[in-house]
């Protein structure tokens, strides 16, 4: 298991790389969203995460989507250009959100956590979604109809 470390003058945080669903920019801050439904607001800009994700052995897990989002591709289930959304899910994410976790909450203002479907849905610009769709289509693994 690979760990992602975040250090500030007052904080040292270690997060298992495969537990990161996405990172969303919010001005000079970022929301780090984990599979257990927890969100941590951090005082870093998105490029800090992008630069540090590139140093990981599993750097190819993370894809920059537009100006405000980095996603873990293993949790991307649907890229919808019409609704302009990314839907995140997967067996690990579903298992964690299915529990009555009192700490699970909406990851950001534009995201929905649906108790019935156990997913995150995040609004993204159409151009950014087109780029993500193209990147995912060009990656190896899985069949396309």
C-alpha positions in Angstrom: 0.0 0.0 0.0 1.3 3.4 -1.0 0.9 6.4 1.3 0.4 10.1 0.4 1.8 12.4 3.0 0.6 16.0 3.6 2.7 18.2 5.9 2.0 21.7 7.2 3.5 23.6 10.1 0.8 22.1 12.4 -0.2 18.9 10.6 1.1 15.6 9.3 -1.5 13.5 7.6 -1.0 10.1 5.9 -3.6 8.9 3.5 -3.6 5.6 1.6 -3.4 6.5 -2.1 -6.2 4.1 -3.0 -8.6 5.8 -0.5 -8.5 9.2 -2.3 -11.6 9.6 -4.5 -10.9 13.1 -5.7 -9.4 16.5 -4.8 -11.4 19.6 -5.6 -10.0 23.2 -5.6 -11.8 25.8 -3.6 -9.8 29.1 -4.1 -6.5 28.8 -2.2 -7.8 25.6 -0.5 -8.6 22.1 -1.6 -11.1 19.5 -0.4 -9.6 16.0 -0.2 -12.4 13.5 -0.5 -11.9 9.9 0.8 -13.8 6.7 0.2 -15.2 6.7 3.7 -17.1 9.9 3.0 -14.8 12.2 4.9 -13.6 15.5 3.5 -10.5 17.4 4.7 -10.1 21.0 3.7 -6.4 21.8 3.3 -4.5 25.0 2.7 -2.9 24.0 -0.6 -3.7 24.9 -4.1 -4.5 22.1 -6.6 -1.2 22.2 -8.3 0.5 21.1 -5.0 -1.5 17.9 -5.2 -0.9 17.4 -8.9 2.9 17.9 -8.5 3.0 15.4 -5.5 0.8 12.8 -7.2 3.3 12.7 -10.1 5.9 11.5 -7.6 3.9 8.4 -6.6 4.5 4.9 -8.0 0.8 4.9 -8.8 0.8 8.4 -10.4 -1.3 7.1 -13.3 -4.2 6.6 -10.9 -4.8 10.4 -10.8 -6.1 12.5 -13.7 -6.4 16.3 -13.7 -9.8 17.4 -14.9 -10.0 21.0 -15.9 -8.8 23.7 -13.5 -10.4 22.6 -10.3 -10.4 18.8 -10.0 -8.1 15.8 -9.8 -9.8 12.4 -9.8 -8.8 8.9 -8.9 -9.6 7.0 -12.1 -10.4 3.8 -10.3 -13.5 5.3 -8.9 -14.8 7.1 -12.1 -17.9 5.2 -13.2 -19.7 7.6 -15.5 -18.6 10.7 -17.4 -21.8 12.4 -18.6 -21.3 15.2 -21.1 -25.0 16.1 -21.2 -25.5 16.5 -17.4 -21.9 17.7 -17.1 -21.2 15.4 -14.2 -18.7 12.7 -13.1 -20.2 9.9 -11.1 -17.9 8.1 -8.7 -18.5 4.6 -7.3 -16.9 1.2 -7.0 -16.9 -1.7 -4.6 -14.7 0.0 -2.0 -16.5 3.3 -2.1 -19.9 1.6 -2.0 -18.9 -0.6 1.0 -17.7 2.4 3.0 -20.6 4.7 2.2 -23.2 2.0 2.8 -22.5 2.0 6.6 -24.3 4.5 8.7 -21.1 6.5 9.1 -21.9 9.6 11.2 -18.9 11.3 9.6 -20.1 10.8 6.0 -21.4 14.0 4.6 -21.5 15.9 1.3 -18.0 16.2 0.0 -18.6 19.7 -1.5 -21.5 22.0 -2.4 -21.8 20.6 -5.9 -21.6 16.9 -4.9 -24.3 14.6 -3.9 -24.0 11.5 -1.7 -27.0 9.3 -2.5 -27.7 6.9 0.3 -29.6 4.7 -2.1 -26.9 4.5 -4.7 -23.8 5.1 -2.6 -22.1 7.4 -5.1 -20.6 10.9 -5.5 -21.8 13.0 -8.3 -19.7 16.1 -9.1 -20.5 18.9 -11.6 -17.6 19.6 -14.1 -17.3 21.8 -17.2 -18.1 20.2 -20.5 -14.6 20.8 -22.0 -12.9 19.2 -18.9 -15.3 16.2 -19.2 -14.5 15.8 -22.9 -10.8 15.6 -22.0 -11.4 13.1 -19.2 -13.5 10.9 -21.4 -10.8 10.9 -24.1 -8.1 10.0 -21.6 -10.1 7.2 -20.1 -11.0 5.8 -23.5 -7.3 5.7 -24.4 -6.2 3.9 -21.3 -5.6 0.1 -21.4 -7.9 -2.2 -19.6 -11.6 -3.0 -20.0 -13.6 -3.4 -23.2 -15.5 -0.7 -24.9 -18.7 -1.4 -26.8 
